[in-house]
Amino acid sequence: MSNINKYAETVLYADDTSIIIANTNVHEYKHNRKLAMHEINNWFVKNLLTVNYNKTYFLQFCTKKQKKIPLQIVTANSLLINSNSTKFLGLMIDSILTWEEHIMDLSNKLNKVLGFCDCAS
């Protein structure tokens, strides 16, 4: 997958791989995304592996003032899901890079843990 570094940055952690493609020019972004997906698919085929496209999705980052670019990503005859947030190395990240979803996720976990504690003692 070394050729992908020309078009994107890869982040590997255990059995998860994240591909980051950044470009302010929409046409260059789409071109780089297409080349990166081609490299990824070729690498998996050469290594006799398959991508679980049911667990594969993309997240488009933008500011609160920016509008998202309408995108549909189809690769290997599968339509990738456009997500508004994802868990990345234990952090909940949303498309406008706020902490809201991360705080909600932590609050829910803490509420569950506190529900098992006898706080009256």
Buried (B, 14 or more C-beta within 10 A) or exposed (E): BEEBEEBBEBEEEEEEEBBEBEBEEEEEBBEBBBBBBBBBBEBBEEEEEEBEBEEBEBBBEEEEEEEEEEEEBEBBEEEBEBEEBBEEEEEBBBBBEEEEBBEEBEEEEEEEEEEEEEEEE
